[in-house]
Amino acid sequence: MSQQDELDAAVFRRLIEHLDRRKDVQNIDLMIAAGFCRNCLADWYREAAAERGVAIDRDQARERVYGEPFATWKAKHQNDATPEQLAAFEAAQRRHR
């Protein structure tokens, strides 16, 4: 593994750890602010694995990002989006296109 790959991997692990400490930040908030969320990271993880010939399904990728099965994390930490969040999300989607 190259030094760049090692650095990239370390940054990814730190991002995952940071998001794990910030369970109060909802995915919709991430989507509004940054245009991606934990589910996007899981999709990117799965796609990177596929590009390298490694079969990882959606649930496995989400568990890597969430640190537990997605359904468990969702039940414990995910709130219903508020009308304000939904409106901000719609506005952000228009900006991110």
Backbone as a chain_set.jsonl record, in Angstrom:
{"seq": "MSQQDELDAAVFRRLIEHLDRRKDVQNIDLMIAAGFCRNCLADWYREAAAERGVAIDRDQARERVYGEPFATWKAKHQNDATPEQLAAFEAAQRRHR", "coords": {"N": [[0.863, -1.178, 0.0], [0.564, 2.182, -0.845], [1.972, 5.24, 0.489], [0.183, 7.347, 0.162], [-2.242, 5.956, -0.11], [-2.376, 4.843, 2.456], [-2.64, 7.167, 4.003], [-5.068, 8.152, 2.98], [-6.776, 6.077, 3.788], [-6.527, 6.308, 6.569], [-7.671, 8.812, 6.977], [-10.296, 8.298, 6.128], [-11.061, 6.438, 8.112], [-10.949, 8.122, 10.325], [-12.951, 9.981, 9.684], [-15.211, 8.291, 9.781], [-15.126, 7.601, 12.505], [-15.529, 10.138, 13.609], [-18.131, 10.765, 12.672], [-19.441, 8.746, 14.02], [-19.256, 9.628, 16.634], [-20.921, 11.781, 16.457], [-23.743, 11.268, 16.476], [-25.948, 12.777, 16.796], [-26.146, 14.383, 14.616], [-28.123, 14.348, 11.966], [-28.716, 12.368, 9.005], [-30.102, 13.801, 7.036], [-29.397, 16.397, 7.693], [-26.687, 16.363, 7.077], [-26.901, 15.944, 4.312], [-28.144, 18.343, 3.542], [-26.205, 20.265, 4.249], [-23.784, 19.344, 3.091], [-24.256, 17.766, 0.863], [-23.949, 15.046, 0.885], [-24.258, 11.958, 2.754], [-24.197, 9.578, 5.479], [-25.187, 7.254, 4.27], [-24.461, 7.712, 1.622], [-21.66, 7.55, 1.877], [-21.476, 4.834, 2.499], [-22.411, 3.75, 0.102], [-20.38, 4.623, -1.626], [-18.248, 3.234, -0.527], [-19.009, 0.592, -1.041], [-19.01, 0.682, -3.85], [-16.286, 1.209, -4.334], [-15.207, -1.152, -3.386], [-16.335, -2.974, -5.216], [-15.094, -2.117, -7.574], [-12.634, -3.151, -7.136], [-12.998, -5.804, -7.241], [-14.153, -6.938, -5.007], [-16.789, -8.311, -3.297], [-19.215, -6.681, -1.684], [-22.157, -6.215, 0.003], [-24.982, -3.934, 0.187], [-25.949, -3.77, 2.846], [-23.731, -4.694, 4.319], [-21.848, -2.712, 3.698], [-23.106, -0.462, 4.777], [-23.106, -1.198, 7.467], [-20.389, -1.06, 7.997], [-19.971, 1.708, 7.845], [-21.846, 2.757, 9.686], [-21.262, 1.335, 11.986], [-22.792, -0.583, 13.104], [-25.635, -2.711, 12.389], [-27.668, -1.104, 9.951], [-30.468, -0.838, 10.374], [-30.643, -1.089, 13.135], [-29.112, 1.122, 14.007], [-30.641, 3.178, 12.889], [-33.091, 2.891, 14.271], [-32.27, 3.573, 16.826], [-31.149, 6.156, 16.59], [-32.045, 7.821, 14.473], [-34.175, 10.435, 13.686], [-37.499, 11.446, 12.671], [-37.682, 13.5, 9.817], [-38.039, 17.008, 10.042], [-40.55, 19.402, 8.948], [-39.156, 21.735, 8.279], [-36.552, 20.785, 7.838], [-37.034, 19.129, 5.625], [-37.825, 21.05, 3.723], [-35.456, 22.551, 3.558], [-33.796, 20.558, 2.599], [-34.898, 20.058, 0.055], [-34.342, 22.554, -1.154], [-31.552, 22.477, -1.027], [-31.045, 20.288, -2.69], [-31.707, 21.347, -5.166], [-29.658, 23.222, -5.384], [-27.394, 21.581, -5.416], [-27.518, 20.222, -7.788]], "CA": [[0.0, 0.0, 0.0], [1.358, 3.405, -0.92], [1.78, 6.181, 1.587], [-1.056, 8.076, -0.114], [-3.35, 5.065, 0.24], [-2.409, 4.749, 3.918], [-3.187, 8.424, 4.49], [-6.486, 8.174, 2.606], [-7.472, 5.128, 4.659], [-6.55, 6.876, 7.92], [-8.657, 9.899, 6.973], [-11.613, 7.667, 6.089], [-11.358, 5.896, 9.444], [-11.21, 9.253, 11.226], [-14.279, 10.492, 9.344], [-16.184, 7.345, 10.321], [-15.114, 7.773, 13.962], [-16.14, 11.439, 13.897], [-19.57, 10.626, 12.481], [-19.947, 7.885, 15.078], [-19.399, 10.459, 17.837], [-21.922, 12.81, 16.193], [-25.01, 10.637, 16.111], [-26.963, 13.816, 16.821], [-26.23, 14.97, 13.28], [-28.954, 13.478, 11.149], [-28.307, 12.269, 7.61], [-30.694, 14.883, 6.251], [-28.585, 17.581, 7.96], [-25.476, 16.212, 6.263], [-27.279, 16.164, 2.914], [-28.409, 19.769, 3.361], [-24.97, 21.037, 4.37], [-22.641, 18.885, 2.31], [-24.639, 17.042, -0.335], [-23.742, 13.609, 1.066], [-24.572, 11.508, 4.114], [-23.61, 8.279, 5.825], [-25.579, 6.28, 3.248], [-23.605, 7.965, 0.46], [-20.36, 6.953, 2.18], [-21.608, 3.381, 2.371], [-22.489, 3.453, -1.335], [-19.031, 4.823, -2.187], [-17.446, 2.125, -0.014], [-19.415, -0.593, -1.819], [-18.541, 0.872, -5.227], [-14.833, 1.042, -4.328], [-14.966, -2.585, -3.242], [-16.68, -3.617, -6.492], [-14.038, -1.781, -8.539], [-11.472, -3.972, -6.816], [-13.401, -7.2, -7.303], [-14.583, -7.398, -3.697], [-18.249, -8.275, -3.204], [-19.774, -6.192, -0.421], [-23.517, -5.773, -0.289], [-25.39, -2.654, 0.762], [-26.027, -3.888, 4.304], [-22.371, -4.788, 4.84], [-21.227, -1.392, 3.565], [-23.718, 0.431, 5.774], [-22.631, -1.581, 8.796], [-19.03, -0.513, 8.124], [-20.073, 3.146, 8.071], [-22.637, 3.042, 10.888], [-20.715, 0.636, 13.136], [-23.788, -1.568, 13.517], [-26.615, -2.809, 11.308], [-28.345, 0.165, 9.698], [-31.782, -0.82, 11.007], [-30.412, -0.853, 14.557], [-28.69, 2.526, 14.149], [-31.79, 4.013, 12.554], [-34.059, 2.818, 15.363], [-31.724, 4.231, 18.009], [-30.609, 7.506, 16.422], [-32.608, 8.641, 13.405], [-35.47, 11.053, 13.931], [-38.231, 11.856, 11.477], [-37.313, 14.837, 9.341], [-39.027, 18.058, 10.302], [-40.914, 20.135, 7.728], [-38.074, 22.673, 7.958], [-35.458, 20.013, 7.246], [-37.454, 18.705, 4.289], [-37.765, 22.222, 2.843], [-34.036, 22.856, 3.351], [-33.268, 19.489, 1.754], [-35.342, 20.347, -1.317], [-33.567, 23.699, -1.632], [-30.171, 22.011, -1.218], [-31.019, 19.424, -3.873], [-31.676, 22.235, -6.342], [-28.312, 23.827, -5.444], [-26.359, 20.559, -5.671], [-27.679, 19.625, -9.123]], "C": [[0.905, 1.235, 0.0], [1.085, 4.297, 0.286], [0.482, 6.972, 1.404], [-2.272, 7.237, 0.242], [-3.493, 4.93, 1.751], [-3.018, 6.004, 4.523], [-4.681, 8.51, 4.2], [-7.298, 7.259, 3.523], [-7.584, 5.675, 6.082], [-7.584, 7.993, 8.012], [-10.068, 9.334, 6.934], [-11.997, 7.14, 7.466], [-11.667, 7.023, 10.424], [-12.582, 9.871, 10.948], [-15.364, 9.597, 9.92], [-16.265, 7.484, 11.838], [-15.794, 9.09, 14.351], [-17.663, 11.355, 13.761], [-20.188, 9.749, 13.559], [-20.133, 8.669, 16.378], [-20.51, 11.491, 17.687], [-23.227, 12.204, 15.699], [-26.162, 11.629, 16.128], [-27.135, 14.492, 15.468], [-26.952, 13.973, 12.38], [-28.446, 13.458, 9.708], [-28.876, 13.412, 6.771], [-29.914, 16.185, 6.467], [-27.289, 17.54, 7.153], [-25.778, 16.483, 4.792], [-27.51, 17.642, 2.621], [-27.093, 20.538, 3.308], [-23.907, 20.646, 3.345], [-22.996, 18.132, 1.033], [-24.325, 15.557, -0.289], [-24.067, 13.261, 2.514], [-23.892, 10.164, 4.361], [-23.966, 7.216, 4.782], [-24.761, 6.467, 1.974], [-22.224, 7.352, 0.679], [-20.403, 5.439, 2.028], [-21.69, 2.973, 0.903], [-21.113, 3.588, -1.981], [-18.098, 3.692, -1.755], [-17.723, 0.859, -0.824], [-18.91, -0.499, -3.253], [-17.026, 0.692, -5.323], [-14.468, -0.432, -4.201], [-15.223, -3.301, -4.57], [-15.619, -3.347, -7.551], [-12.786, -2.626, -8.337], [-11.804, -5.457, -6.77], [-13.829, -7.794, -5.975], [-16.094, -7.228, -3.6], [-18.664, -7.873, -1.794], [-21.175, -5.709, -0.743], [-23.83, -4.481, 0.475], [-25.418, -2.69, 2.287], [-24.643, -3.958, 4.938], [-21.678, -3.423, 4.788], [-21.802, -0.423, 4.596], [-23.253, 0.072, 7.181], [-21.213, -1.065, 9.034], [-19.092, 0.966, 8.475], [-20.774, 3.456, 9.393], [-22.096, 2.365, 12.149], [-21.654, -0.394, 13.731], [-24.778, -1.699, 12.365], [-27.42, -1.514, 11.184], [-29.693, 0.238, 10.406], [-31.663, -0.541, 12.508], [-30.058, 0.606, 14.8], [-29.877, 3.452, 13.929], [-32.804, 4.042, 13.699], [-33.576, 3.587, 16.59], [-31.472, 5.728, 17.817], [-31.312, 8.388, 15.403], [-33.997, 9.132, 13.767], [-36.181, 11.298, 12.609], [-37.806, 13.265, 11.097], [-38.437, 15.814, 9.633], [-39.427, 18.709, 8.978], [-39.821, 21.124, 7.304], [-36.889, 21.953, 7.31], [-35.809, 19.582, 5.828], [-37.402, 19.862, 3.3], [-36.317, 22.589, 2.548], [-33.385, 21.811, 2.453], [-33.647, 19.722, 0.294], [-34.539, 21.495, -1.92], [-32.12, 23.29, -1.899], [-30.066, 21.133, -2.451], [-30.962, 20.258, -5.143], [-30.296, 22.857, -6.5], [-27.251, 22.814, -5.865], [-26.453, 19.951, -7.063], [-26.791, 20.265, -10.119]], "O": [[1.878, 1.313, 0.749], [0.098, 4.123, 1.0], [-0.232, 7.235, 2.372], [-3.228, 7.744, 0.83], [-4.609, 4.905, 2.269], [-3.822, 5.921, 5.452], [-5.466, 8.893, 5.067], [-8.38, 7.63, 3.979], [-8.622, 5.52, 6.726], [-8.293, 8.106, 9.012], [-10.95, 9.834, 7.632], [-13.113, 7.362, 7.936], [-12.556, 6.887, 11.264], [-13.293, 10.244, 11.881], [-16.338, 10.092, 10.487], [-17.361, 7.484, 12.399], [-16.55, 9.136, 15.321], [-18.395, 11.821, 14.635], [-21.326, 9.976, 13.971], [-21.066, 8.402, 17.136], [-20.994, 12.023, 18.685], [-23.746, 12.576, 14.646], [-27.221, 11.373, 15.555], [-28.169, 15.109, 15.21], [-26.439, 12.895, 12.083], [-27.822, 14.416, 9.249], [-28.192, 13.931, 5.889], [-29.779, 16.987, 5.543], [-26.85, 18.556, 6.614], [-25.014, 17.164, 4.108], [-27.113, 18.136, 1.566], [-26.892, 21.369, 2.422], [-23.216, 21.505, 2.797], [-22.121, 17.885, 0.203], [-24.42, 14.874, -1.308], [-24.143, 14.132, 3.381], [-23.109, 9.688, 3.539], [-23.135, 6.371, 4.45], [-24.406, 5.488, 1.317], [-21.677, 6.711, -0.218], [-19.474, 4.835, 1.49], [-21.106, 1.966, 0.504], [-20.727, 2.751, -2.798], [-17.254, 3.248, -2.534], [-16.804, 0.152, -1.235], [-18.435, -1.488, -3.81], [-16.532, 0.094, -6.278], [-13.525, -0.9, -4.84], [-14.423, -4.133, -4.997], [-15.278, -4.233, -8.334], [-11.982, -2.795, -9.254], [-10.996, -6.269, -6.319], [-13.866, -9.015, -5.823], [-16.616, -6.13, -3.797], [-18.485, -8.629, -0.838], [-21.369, -4.896, -1.647], [-23.039, -4.013, 1.294], [-24.964, -1.753, 2.943], [-24.408, -3.348, 5.981], [-20.999, -3.032, 5.738], [-21.064, 0.344, 5.213], [-23.03, 0.963, 8.001], [-20.875, -0.676, 10.151], [-18.331, 1.427, 9.326], [-20.331, 4.331, 10.137], [-22.431, 2.774, 13.26], [-21.342, -1.009, 14.751], [-24.763, -0.876, 11.45], [-27.801, -0.908, 12.186], [-30.029, 1.273, 10.982], [-32.494, 0.166, 13.078], [-30.623, 1.253, 15.682], [-30.092, 4.394, 14.692], [-33.315, 5.105, 14.051], [-34.379, 4.182, 17.309], [-31.57, 6.494, 18.776], [-31.181, 9.61, 15.471], [-34.881, 8.347, 14.109], [-35.547, 11.353, 11.555], [-37.598, 14.117, 11.961], [-39.619, 15.497, 9.493], [-38.708, 18.577, 7.987], [-39.589, 21.325, 6.112], [-36.298, 22.453, 6.353], [-34.972, 19.662, 4.929], [-36.979, 19.678, 2.158], [-35.982, 22.907, 1.407], [-32.521, 22.139, 1.639], [-32.808, 19.596, -0.598], [-34.106, 21.415, -3.069], [-31.531, 23.715, -2.893], [-29.085, 21.228, -3.188], [-30.251, 19.914, -6.087], [-29.81, 23.008, -7.621], [-26.317, 23.155, -6.59], [-25.545, 19.23, -7.476], [-26.8, 19.884, -11.289]]}, "num_chains": 1, "name": "protein.A"}
